[in-house]
Amino acid sequence: MVTIEQTAMLRAPQQARRGRSTLVAADLAGLHGPTSGVVELPLRLFWHPDRTFDLDAPGMLDWMYQTVLREATRLEDLAVLDGDTLIARWPQLFLPRPVRAAWEDRHPVLRAAATAAVA
């Protein structure tokens, strides 16, 4: 089993924010984050007094994934993501175009998931 520590990260040329490249996991199979329960994000990812996400509540898992994908700057930031869940939820996530493009360029299965959802 590949752990997040063993998964390389890539800095894509697409920018998550002006002057900051998008962080992309090299291998979705290495992402084994929680899919239920409560997760607390670090302040550098989510600037709110309550940084917890109840992944069992409607919409919270998508909100957390959108936040992490947009704001991640360190490999450990991606540890809260789960590869299978990311693929399943990808078509529903609202992401900046550069972030979506960076992840889809590296992981064509994400582009395929988005295309299948439209068809």
GROMACS elastic network, one bead per residue, 0.5 to 0.9 nm:
[ bonds ]
;  ai    aj funct       b0    kb
    1    29     6  0.85588   500
    1    30     6  0.76095   500
    2     5     6  0.81235   500
    2     6     6  0.61426   500
    2     7     6  0.69034   500
    2    29     6  0.70943   500
    2    31     6  0.80660   500
    2    32     6  0.88093   500
    3     6     6  0.52804   500
    3     7     6  0.64128   500
    3    29     6  0.86597   500
    3    30     6  0.52325   500
    3    31     6  0.69286   500
    3    32     6  0.73139   500
    3    79     6  0.87547   500
    4     7     6  0.50020   500
    4     8     6  0.80171   500
    4    25     6  0.87294   500
    4    30     6  0.54847   500
    4    31     6  0.58951   500
    4    32     6  0.74627   500
    4    33     6  0.89376   500
    4    75     6  0.75602   500
    4    76     6  0.72961   500
    4    78     6  0.76151   500
    4    79     6  0.59319   500
    5     8     6  0.77611   500
    5    30     6  0.85822   500
    5    75     6  0.76477   500
    5    76     6  0.76007   500
    5    79     6  0.85434   500
    6    30     6  0.75985   500
    7    25     6  0.68711   500
    7    26     6  0.62951   500
    7    27     6  0.63717   500
    7    28     6  0.86978   500
    7    29     6  0.88031   500
    7    30     6  0.58229   500
    7    31     6  0.81127   500
    7    75     6  0.84111   500
    8    24     6  0.87934   500
    8    25     6  0.63268   500
    8    26     6  0.52472   500
    8    27     6  0.74490   500
    8    75     6  0.79055   500
    9    23     6  0.66656   500
    9    24     6  0.56600   500
    9    26     6  0.52348   500
    9    27     6  0.83630   500
    9    74     6  0.85127   500
    9    75     6  0.63476   500
   10    22     6  0.81296   500
   10    23     6  0.58374   500
   10    24     6  0.51172   500
   10    25     6  0.62163   500
   10    26     6  0.62024   500
   10   106     6  0.89528   500
   11    14     6  0.83490   500
   11    21     6  0.58563   500
   11    22     6  0.57078   500
   11    24     6  0.63173   500
   11    25     6  0.89243   500
   11   102     6  0.88160   500
   12    15     6  0.73978   500
   12    21     6  0.58507   500
   12    22     6  0.53489   500
   12    23     6  0.64437   500
   12    24     6  0.68499   500
   12    99     6  0.88071   500
   12   102     6  0.58339   500
   12   103     6  0.84095   500
   12   106     6  0.87419   500
   13    21     6  0.58876   500
   13    22     6  0.71537   500
   13    98     6  0.87811   500
   13   102     6  0.75880   500
   14    17     6  0.89353   500
   14    20     6  0.84746   500
   14    21     6  0.57493   500
   14    22     6  0.59560   500
   14    97     6  0.88379   500
   14    98     6  0.50517   500
   14    99     6  0.67253   500
   14   101     6  0.73832   500
   14   102     6  0.59445   500
   15    18     6  0.62303   500
   15    19     6  0.67528   500
   15    20     6  0.53691   500
   15    22     6  0.51963   500
   15    23     6  0.89460   500
   15    98     6  0.58302   500
   15    99     6  0.69080   500
   15   102     6  0.84823   500
   16    19     6  0.82415   500
   16    20     6  0.59641   500
   16    21     6  0.56171   500
   16    23     6  0.81292   500
   16    69     6  0.85828   500
   16    70     6  0.58835   500
   16    71     6  0.72541   500
   16    72     6  0.89097   500
   16    96     6  0.72532   500
   16    97     6  0.87299   500
   16    98     6  0.62398   500
   16    99     6  0.55833   500
   17    20     6  0.52883   500
   17    21     6  0.71351   500
   17    22     6  0.79821   500
   17    70     6  0.81673   500
   17    71     6  0.84805   500
   17    98     6  0.88096   500
   18    21     6  0.81060   500
   20    73     6  0.86307   500
   21    73     6  0.85672   500
   21    99     6  0.88558   500
   22    69     6  0.81207   500
   22    70     6  0.74715   500
   22    71     6  0.82612   500
   22    72     6  0.76410   500
   22    73     6  0.77764   500
   22    98     6  0.77216   500
   22    99     6  0.60574   500
   22   102     6  0.68256   500
   22   103     6  0.85099   500
   23    69     6  0.76726   500
   23    70     6  0.85018   500
   23    71     6  0.84839   500
   23    72     6  0.61570   500
   23    73     6  0.61441   500
   23    74     6  0.75666   500
   23    75     6  0.79870   500
   23    78     6  0.87365   500
   23    99     6  0.84515   500
   23   102     6  0.83023   500
   23   103     6  0.85827   500
   24    27     6  0.87379   500
   24    69     6  0.81411   500
   24    72     6  0.86927   500
   24    75     6  0.88002   500
   24    78     6  0.84992   500
   24    99     6  0.87254   500
   24   102     6  0.70587   500
   24   103     6  0.60364   500
   24   106     6  0.76673   500
   25    28     6  0.65428   500
   25    30     6  0.81845   500
   25    31     6  0.80834   500
   25    75     6  0.78694   500
   25    78     6  0.74410   500
   25   103     6  0.81164   500
   25   106     6  0.84006   500
   26    30     6  0.83680   500
   26   106     6  0.72892   500
   26   107     6  0.83466   500
   27    30     6  0.56062   500
   27    31     6  0.75071   500
   27    83     6  0.83794   500
   27   106     6  0.86868   500
   27   107     6  0.79910   500
   28    31     6  0.54696   500
   28    32     6  0.87153   500
   28    82     6  0.77069   500
   28    84     6  0.76512   500
   28    86     6  0.83616   500
   28    87     6  0.86984   500
   28   107     6  0.77846   500
   29    32     6  0.75853   500
   29    82     6  0.82228   500
   29    83     6  0.57002   500
   29    84     6  0.77288   500
   30    82     6  0.81915   500
   30    83     6  0.71326   500
   31    78     6  0.74178   500
   31    79     6  0.63914   500
   31    80     6  0.77954   500
   31    81     6  0.57690   500
   31    84     6  0.82671   500
   32    35     6  0.87139   500
   32    79     6  0.69842   500
   32    80     6  0.73828   500
   32    81     6  0.63781   500
   32    83     6  0.65023   500
   32    84     6  0.84649   500
   33    78     6  0.81947   500
   33    79     6  0.55738   500
   33    83     6  0.80626   500
   34    37     6  0.73120   500
   34    38     6  0.86395   500
   34    39     6  0.78863   500
   34    55     6  0.83811   500
   34    79     6  0.88062   500
   34    80     6  0.62218   500
   34    81     6  0.70186   500
   34    82     6  0.66728   500
   35    55     6  0.65868   500
   35    56     6  0.81589   500
   35    61     6  0.77372   500
   35    80     6  0.86975   500
   35    81     6  0.81681   500
   35    82     6  0.70166   500
   35    85     6  0.73359   500
   36    39     6  0.84939   500
   36    54     6  0.73274   500
   36    56     6  0.54282   500
   36    57     6  0.89849   500
   36    61     6  0.82412   500
   37    53     6  0.81803   500
   37    54     6  0.56880   500
   37    55     6  0.54470   500
   37    56     6  0.61470   500
   38    52     6  0.64478   500
   38    53     6  0.54678   500
   38    55     6  0.59918   500
   38    56     6  0.79678   500
   39    51     6  0.82196   500
   39    52     6  0.54309   500
   39    53     6  0.52002   500
   39    54     6  0.65318   500
   39    55     6  0.73551   500
   39    64     6  0.87766   500
   39    80     6  0.78530   500
   40    50     6  0.83592   500
   40    51     6  0.53741   500
   40    53     6  0.62437   500
   40    54     6  0.88631   500
   41    44     6  0.81464   500
   41    45     6  0.63607   500
   41    46     6  0.63811   500
   41    51     6  0.55565   500
   41    52     6  0.64064   500
   41    53     6  0.79732   500
   41    64     6  0.83945   500
   41    68     6  0.84957   500
   41    77     6  0.84086   500
   41    80     6  0.85021   500
   42    45     6  0.56093   500
   42    46     6  0.65162   500
   42    47     6  0.84266   500
   42    51     6  0.72303   500
   42    77     6  0.83946   500
   43    46     6  0.51244   500
   43    47     6  0.53663   500
   43    48     6  0.74315   500
   43    49     6  0.86398   500
   43    51     6  0.72686   500
   44    47     6  0.67695   500
   44    71     6  0.80089   500
   44    72     6  0.85592   500
   44    73     6  0.88796   500
   45    51     6  0.89291   500
   45    67     6  0.69921   500
   45    68     6  0.65587   500
   45    70     6  0.86891   500
   45    71     6  0.55271   500
   45    72     6  0.66395   500
   45    73     6  0.85780   500
   45    77     6  0.79649   500
   46    49     6  0.88331   500
   46    50     6  0.89101   500
   46    51     6  0.62498   500
   46    67     6  0.71592   500
   46    68     6  0.83813   500
   46    71     6  0.80939   500
   47    50     6  0.85427   500
   47    51     6  0.73764   500
   48    51     6  0.57341   500
   50    53     6  0.86084   500
   53    56     6  0.86993   500
   53    57     6  0.83323   500
   53    60     6  0.59648   500
   53    61     6  0.72824   500
   53    63     6  0.83457   500
   53    64     6  0.67273   500
   54    57     6  0.55912   500
   54    58     6  0.87474   500
   54    60     6  0.61723   500
   54    61     6  0.74650   500
   55    58     6  0.76759   500
   55    59     6  0.79544   500
   55    60     6  0.53333   500
   55    62     6  0.84967   500
   55    64     6  0.82331   500
   56    59     6  0.85455   500
   56    60     6  0.72882   500
   56    61     6  0.74381   500
   57    60     6  0.57114   500
   57    61     6  0.76978   500
   58    61     6  0.75680   500
   58    62     6  0.87075   500
   59    62     6  0.54843   500
   59    63     6  0.61961   500
   59    64     6  0.87670   500
   60    64     6  0.61170   500
   60    65     6  0.85693   500
   61    64     6  0.52079   500
   61    65     6  0.61781   500
   61    66     6  0.86034   500
   61    89     6  0.89714   500
   62    65     6  0.50879   500
   62    66     6  0.60541   500
   62    67     6  0.85178   500
   62    89     6  0.71700   500
   62    90     6  0.88453   500
   62    92     6  0.77082   500
   62    93     6  0.62190   500
   62    94     6  0.85234   500
   63    66     6  0.51944   500
   63    67     6  0.61974   500
   63    68     6  0.87060   500
   63    93     6  0.80043   500
   63    94     6  0.87101   500
   64    67     6  0.50896   500
   64    68     6  0.61551   500
   64    69     6  0.85471   500
   64    80     6  0.88659   500
   64    81     6  0.89478   500
   65    68     6  0.51823   500
   65    69     6  0.59827   500
   65    70     6  0.84058   500
   65    80     6  0.83367   500
   65    81     6  0.68895   500
   65    86     6  0.77821   500
   65    89     6  0.89683   500
   65    93     6  0.77727   500
   66    69     6  0.53015   500
   66    70     6  0.60759   500
   66    71     6  0.84753   500
   66    93     6  0.62989   500
   66    94     6  0.65821   500
   66    95     6  0.62895   500
   67    70     6  0.52754   500
   67    71     6  0.59267   500
   67    72     6  0.80817   500
   67    95     6  0.87948   500
   68    71     6  0.51979   500
   68    72     6  0.53411   500
   68    77     6  0.69062   500
   68    78     6  0.69231   500
   68    80     6  0.81770   500
   68    81     6  0.81050   500
   69    72     6  0.58753   500
   69    77     6  0.88932   500
   69    78     6  0.77743   500
   69    81     6  0.89181   500
   69    95     6  0.79435   500
   69    99     6  0.72047   500
   69   100     6  0.87909   500
   69   103     6  0.89720   500
   70    95     6  0.70724   500
   70    96     6  0.75365   500
   70    99     6  0.65686   500
   71    77     6  0.85762   500
   72    75     6  0.77152   500
   72    76     6  0.85645   500
   72    77     6  0.54625   500
   72    78     6  0.67948   500
   73    76     6  0.86300   500
   73    77     6  0.68941   500
   73    78     6  0.88493   500
   74    77     6  0.53512   500
   74    78     6  0.74538   500
   75    78     6  0.57037   500
   75    79     6  0.73201   500
   76    79     6  0.52345   500
   76    80     6  0.81777   500
   77    80     6  0.68122   500
   77    81     6  0.85288   500
   78    81     6  0.55899   500
   78    82     6  0.87201   500
   79    82     6  0.78498   500
   81    85     6  0.77402   500
   81    86     6  0.70288   500
   82    85     6  0.52975   500
   82    86     6  0.59667   500
   82    87     6  0.87190   500
   83    86     6  0.50260   500
   83    87     6  0.63259   500
   83    88     6  0.87076   500
   84    87     6  0.52299   500
   84    88     6  0.62684   500
   84    89     6  0.86744   500
   85    88     6  0.50121   500
   85    89     6  0.59747   500
   85    90     6  0.81599   500
   86    89     6  0.52669   500
   86    90     6  0.55773   500
   86   110     6  0.81905   500
   87    90     6  0.52079   500
   87    91     6  0.80978   500
   87   109     6  0.72651   500
   87   110     6  0.57349   500
   87   113     6  0.66297   500
   87   114     6  0.88755   500
   88    91     6  0.75083   500
   88    92     6  0.87216   500
   88   110     6  0.86762   500
   88   113     6  0.73347   500
   89    92     6  0.55829   500
   89    93     6  0.65159   500
   89   113     6  0.87388   500
   90    93     6  0.53879   500
   90    94     6  0.87076   500
   90   110     6  0.64854   500
   90   111     6  0.85390   500
   90   113     6  0.68641   500
   90   114     6  0.65584   500
   91    94     6  0.83888   500
   91   110     6  0.81276   500
   91   111     6  0.86194   500
   91   113     6  0.64393   500
   91   115     6  0.80732   500
   91   116     6  0.86509   500
   91   117     6  0.63447   500
   91   118     6  0.83880   500
   92   114     6  0.83258   500
   92   117     6  0.88658   500
   94   100     6  0.88294   500
   95    98     6  0.81971   500
   95    99     6  0.63734   500
   95   100     6  0.60332   500
   96    99     6  0.54218   500
   96   100     6  0.63358   500
   96   101     6  0.86422   500
   97   100     6  0.51311   500
   97   101     6  0.59639   500
   97   102     6  0.85345   500
   98   101     6  0.50466   500
   98   102     6  0.60612   500
   98   103     6  0.86880   500
   99   102     6  0.52040   500
   99   103     6  0.63604   500
   99   104     6  0.85731   500
  100   103     6  0.54026   500
  100   104     6  0.60475   500
  100   105     6  0.84612   500
  100   110     6  0.89748   500
  100   111     6  0.88357   500
  101   104     6  0.50977   500
  101   105     6  0.58423   500
  101   106     6  0.85588   500
  101   111     6  0.87159   500
  102   105     6  0.52350   500
  102   106     6  0.64405   500
  102   107     6  0.85806   500
  103   106     6  0.53164   500
  103   107     6  0.58789   500
  103   108     6  0.82041   500
  103   110     6  0.74375   500
  103   111     6  0.85854   500
  104   108     6  0.52881   500
  104   109     6  0.73992   500
  104   110     6  0.54476   500
  104   111     6  0.52303   500
  104   112     6  0.86797   500
  105   108     6  0.61419   500
  105   110     6  0.87563   500
  105   111     6  0.80257   500
  106   110     6  0.89312   500
  107   110     6  0.57785   500
  107   111     6  0.73761   500
  108   111     6  0.50989   500
  108   112     6  0.62223   500
  108   113     6  0.86277   500
  109   113     6  0.61348   500
  109   114     6  0.86934   500
  110   113     6  0.50210   500
  110   114     6  0.63134   500
  110   115     6  0.86184   500
  111   114     6  0.51252   500
  111   115     6  0.61249   500
  111   116     6  0.85520   500
  112   115     6  0.50252   500
  112   116     6  0.59978   500
  112   117     6  0.85468   500
  113   116     6  0.51539   500
  113   117     6  0.62424   500
  113   118     6  0.88835   500
  114   117     6  0.52138   500
  114   118     6  0.65982   500
  114   119     6  0.89894   500
  115   118     6  0.53067   500
  115   119     6  0.64209   500
  116   119     6  0.52001   500
